[in-house]
Amino acid sequence: MTEKALFETDTSNSCENDTTASKEGTAITENEEDRYLTGWKLHLITLQLLISIFIVQMESSIVSTSVLAITDQLGGYSESSWLFTAYLLTYCGLQMVWAKASDIIGRKKTLLASLCVFTLFSGLCGASQSLHQLIHFRWLQGSGGCGVFALVQLVFFELVPPRKWPTYISLVTGMIALSLIAGPLLGGAITQNASWRWIFLLNVPVGVLTMVGIAFAFPSKLWNEPISQVITTATTGRTLTQSLQRIDVIGSALLIGACVLFTTGAQQAATTSKWDSPTVLALLVCAVPFAVAFFAWQRYVTQRNRVIEPVFPWRFCQSRIRMGMIINTYLVGTVLYVMVAQIPQQYTTVHGLSAFSAATKLLPFGVLVPSGSAMAAALMGKPRIPPCWIVLAGAVLQLLGLVLLSKDNGIDSISAARYGFHILIGTGVGFVNAALTLLVPYVMDKKDLATGTSAISQFRVLGGTIGIAIAASISTPYIRRNMNQFLDNSTTQGILERTEMLRGLDMTTQREVRGIFEHGYNLQTLLLIGFAAAQIPITGLMWTNQVAEPGK
């Protein structure tokens, strides 16, 4: 059985490869259809996988309503953005490594290993005695979470036949978005009624039970995953050492190095330094050769080395469609994660709401992200609307919502219109996320399915990681500079360490400080307008009028 390619023929060889990938990656025979899991076993595995991706993704947002409680006890509010970025750096930086490892040692073993790492360091996060200790454990917690995040999305492309991909991908994207909503709500509820430590400790029993379920129900290997193909060929004599040599350790180290240096530079600009300070400039300058070396190494490994499998194959850079998808997923990731981090903190610091009440204000945005994903999947189904039109519509909705939100300021009351703006932005993010995820198996060569899937999710999180750092580097210096105009430096620093000190100010001063925080958050919104607007020309880069036709 053959399948019509998703994309129209491009004049470049790279786009011809995209068409070939579509045919090879999605066409199956009737006999192969019978080899997929069905019934209760499929449903049980699906449930375990969705729970897994829910808990690891929730960790990226659950601290947004717990930051103030954590820093009020441990100190260091001005460094609080590290609670997000420490997790997100490893969460995004190692996804392609885990995906490649699963090609070599199998999906099940790799998934269980990543869940084990995540669960272990979740417990240690809950036991942290200082902010720096917590940040370090968040790094390691993210290294396990990223494996779960990458593999769950990848496994569904192999667990069910192509005709079911839209349904299952909408489930996954919906669960990811739902976790972003549930995280702040759960974090706020726990912080308000118990110790903040439970936002991490609750992962331990859930993680253990999920591992037991996967160990029991998940096959030792799926019939169509790479390790099964290797075993049925003449390469059965390959040793474990030879297999591990295929992992691109150098490429992964260069990518993480570039991300850590740039993010640390942005964080330094937000906490104690200026953008033009020697410390910040040194970090940013050092990030450049790491980034250049990363792409140079990927080109060399792709074209010259027959042993190592690159984490970011150079052929991705040779396709306008693939590059457009990766850039767009980076841009929408920035909008998504900055909004999730910003909304609860804004309502807490500016309007004085409790952690849980602030989390409920995230609902209009958060609920519409999975709803937008579901609507996008439906529109790409029977109506057969081309995915690029969905991406374009999503970008326009984000841009419209953010522009309107930037004009809605005020510390005395919360306008009902603001929730409408959040709905527009959330729907737009959901549209773009669903369309880009569904396109992966059509634009990637079959051998690149694992790498392509992890690249899309990895660059979405990477956008959030760097985006949060940049947003903090814009708003925090503004807040510090303006508070210093009428407060002494020690009081300003005290508020940036523990925002509960706001309550100790007289009402007039407190109002002025809250107004400064409000304008600081508005600067972050203006930043996001640029990221939303950039998605429109990038969508033109990956444009095609062809439609998705799974399993046809």
C-alpha positions, -999 to +999 in steps of 0.1 A: +000+000+000+014+034-009+005+068+005+002+102-011+030+124+002+020+151+026+040+178+009+042+191-026+074+185-045+100+211-039+128+220-063+154+212-038+167+176-030+159+181+006+122+185+000+122+155-023+135+136+007+106+150+027+082+134+003+101+101+004+100+102+041+062+106+040+058+075+019+082+054+038+072+065+072+035+061+071+026+035+046+017+001+061+003-032+048-028-049+061-006-076+077+014-050+096-018-034+108-026-066+127+007-065+145-002-034+165-014-038+201-052-035+207-077-039+236-071-036+273-033-039+269-031-009+246-054+011+269-033+002+300-001+012+282-016+044+270-028+053+305+007+047+319+024+067+292+000+096+296+005+096+334+043+096+328+043+126+305+018+144+328+040+143+359+073+152+341+057+181+322+038+193+353+072+198+369+080+226+344+050+247+358+042+235+393+067+258+409+051+289+393+027+293+423+052+279+448+081+302+441+072+327+467+067+301+494+100+284+485+120+316+485+102+330+516+117+299+534+150+294+516+156+330+503+167+342+469+136+354+451+159+373+426+173+339+416+140+322+416+138+319+378+165+292+381+139+270+396+123+269+362+154+270+340+175+245+360+148+219+353+141+230+317+178+231+307+184+194+312+147+187+303+154+201+268+191+194+264+191+156+266+159+146+248+177+136+216+203+116+236+175+096+253+158+091+219+190+078+204+197+056+234+162+041+230+170+032+194+200+012+207+188-005+239+150-004+234+121+019+242+110+001+273+144-001+291+152+036+283+117+048+294+120+029+327+155+043+333+144+079+327+114+075+350+137+061+377+160+091+375+131+115+376+115+098+406+147+096+426+156+133+422+121+144+428+124+130+463+158+147+468+142+181+456+117+177+484+144+172+509+165+202+499+177+225+526+188+255+505+178+272+473+211+263+456+207+226+467+172+226+453+184+241+420+211+214+416+186+186+422+162+203+397+190+199+371+192+162+377+154+158+380+151+174+345+176+149+330+152+121+338+121+140+329+134+148+294+138+111+286+101+104+295+089+135+276+108+125+244+100+088+245+063+090+253+057+111+222+079+089+201+064+056+213+029+066+202+041+067+165+051+031+169+024+019+193-006+026+170-011+026+131-008+059+112-046+062+108-048+066+147-020+092+149-042+123+150-063+109+179-033+098+200-012+129+192-041+151+203-042+130+235-005+136+241-006+173+233-037+177+254-021+159+283+010+181+280-011+212+280-034+199+309-003+193+330+007+229+325-026+240+340-027+214+367+008+222+378+002+258+391-032+247+405-018+218+424+013+238+435-010+266+448-032+242+467-003+224+483+015+256+492-016+270+507-025+239+528+008+221+534+045+224+529+059+233+494+081+202+496+051+180+487+050+194+452+081+173+446+075+144+470+042+135+454+061+124+423+077+095+442+047+072+447+032+082+413+065+075+396+070+041+413+035+029+404+039+041+368+072+022+365+055-010+378+027-006+353+050-001+324+072-030+334+042-052+336+022-042+305+047-028+279+063-053+255+100-059+259+102-044+224+077-032+198+077-050+165+085-018+146+111+000+169+147+001+156+161-025+180+136-051+166+148-043+131+184-047+142+178-081+158+162-095+127+191-086+104+227-097+101+238-073+127+229-094+157+265-098+166+268-061+175+280-057+211+267-032+236+299-012+234+296-009+196+260+002+200+268+029+226+294+043+202+266+054+180+254+080+206+265+115+198+280+125+231+300+154+217+270+169+200+249+166+231+276+182+252+281+211+228+243+218+227+239+217+265+270+239+268+257+266+245+223+266+262+238+267+298+262+295+289+235+317+272+209+310+299+234+317+327+243+349+311+207+360+309+201+350+345+231+370+356+217+400+338+185+395+357+199+390+392+231+410+399+246+423+366+238+444+335+239+430+299+271+449+292+289+437+324+321+416+319+305+386+336+274+386+313+294+394+281+319+366+288+291+340+292+273+352+260+305+353+240+315+318+251+281+305+241+288+314+204+317+290+197+297+262+214+268+269+191+290+271+160+309+240+170+276+221+175+264+227+140+298+221+125+300+188+143+265+178+132+274+185+096+306+164+099+289+135+116+261+135+092+282+136+060+315+119+070+311+097+100+294+063+095+294+053+132+280+081+153+243+090+148+240+128+151+215+143+176+206+169+150+212+155+115+225+181+091+198+172+066+174+190+089+191+222+081+189+214+043+151+213+043+131+245+045+101+226+059+120+209+087+138+241+097+106+261+096+090+236+119+119+236+144+121+274+145+083+277+150+083+252+178+110+272+195+091+304+192+058+290+204+076+274+233+088+308+245+052+321+244+039+290+262+064+288+291+067+325+298+029+328+300+027+299+324+055+314+346+042+349+344+005+348+350+004+333+385+034+354+397+018+386+383-015+380+401+004+372+434+028+401+434+007+428+417-028+420+430-019+402+463-038+370+456-030+337+473-010+311+455-041+290+447-062+320+436-034+331+413-032+296+398-069+297+390-063+329+369-041+307+346-072+286+337-085+307+307-050+304+291-042+269+302-076+252+293-075+267+258-041+252+250-053+216+250-087+227+236-069+245+208-049+213+202-081+193+200-097+218+176-066+218+154-066+180+152-103+180+142-097+207+116-069+187+100-091+156+100-123+154+080-123+191+069-088+184+056-075+219+063-037+220+055-015+220+087+003+252+076-030+271+076-035+259+112-001+271+122-007+305+106-040+309+123-024+300+157+003+326+152-022+353+144-043+344+174-012+346+197-002+380+182-037+395+186-041+383+222-006+395+232-011+430+217-044+434+234-030+421+267-001+445+266-026+474+267-046+460+297-028+474+327-039+482+362-033+472+398-067+481+414-088+455+395-086+427+370-106+433+339-128+405+324-113+413+290-079+401+302-092+365+305-104+368+269-069+378+258-055+348+276-081+326+257-069+339+224-032+333+232-039+298+246-059+288+215-032+300+192-005+281+212-026+249+210-031+253+172+006+256+166+016+228+189-008+202+175-001+210+139+037+209+143+036+176+162+014+159+137+037+169+108+067+151+122+062+116+107+055+132+073+086+154+069+112+131+086+130+102+070+119+070+087+154+066+103+150+101+118+116+096+134+131+094+169+154+123+164+127+144+147+101+138+174+125+147+201+138+177+182+104+192+180+097+187+217+132+197+227+132+230+208+098+239+223+112+235+258+144+252+247+124+282+237+108+282+271+141+279+289+158+307+271+126+327+269+121+327+307+157+338+312+154+367+287+121+377+302+136+378+337+166+397+325+143+424+311+118+428+340+140+422+371+165+450+364+136+474+356+120+465+389+152+469+409+162+502+392+128+518+398+123+506+434+157+521+442+144+555+433+123+557+465+135+527+486+169+521+501+190+494+485+186+469+514+148+471+513+148+467+475+170+437+478+149+423+506+117+424+484+136+408+455+147+380+480+113+376+497+083+393+482+064+388+515+082+419+526+058+439+504+032+435+531+054+454+556+054+486+535+028+514+540-001+513+516+011+542+494+046+527+490+031+493+485+009+506+457+039+522+440+059+490+442+031+468+429+028+493+399+065+488+392+060+450+392+030+454+369+050+473+344+079+448+346+055+420+337+042+441+308+077+443+294+077+405+293+044+407+273+060+431+248+088+406+244+063+378+236+047+400+209+079+397+190+081+359+193+045+356+181+050+379+152+081+360+141+060+328+137+042+343+107+072+347+083+086+314+095+054+297+086+059+310+051+093+293+051+076+259+057+045+266+036+026+239+016-011+235+008-010+197+010-031+180+037-024+153+063-039+120+053-029+094+080-028+058+070-040+064+035 
